[in-house]
């Protein structure tokens, strides 16, 4: 503190005293960046965009013609026939389980069945049916693994 002032306040006071009295007038806004050879913004007031070569080049890649008709809506998905077989007997028939199936055979059948019926691999409208089929198939295969006959 110098004479009741902080160092910062003293520096500000000194800078104010050293500032010249004749301040330069603020410059008019410019569209150029100091130090570069060309401006990035062009005054386009009153200009016709159709006469501007840059606008033509920019718009050349776009098709500005209105569309004749909107495209038709997509056809609704068709449920595969195997997803309509939802009973335990039908799923067991699709799995074709036999009493002589080994654990490896059952695991392979589960994988093949899941490739066709897994809920993540079918259309969202048919996920309920696919989930039911996978639940039944897993139950039947787990039962066969737990209680092997033979």
BELURQUI-V335213 format. One record per run of one state. SS is the DSSP state (hx for helix, st for strand, lp for the rest). FROM is the first residue (numbers start at 1). TO is the last residue. If there is no record, write none. Layout:
[[SS	FROM	TO] [SS	FROM	TO]]
//
This chain:
[[lp	1	1] [st	2	2] [lp	3	4] [st	5	5] [lp	6	6] [hx	7	18] [lp	19	48] [hx	49	51] [lp	52	52] [hx	53	59] [lp	60	80] [hx	81	84] [lp	85	87] [hx	88	95] [lp	96	102] [hx	103	117] [lp	118	118] [hx	119	121] [lp	122	123] [hx	124	146] [lp	147	150]]
//
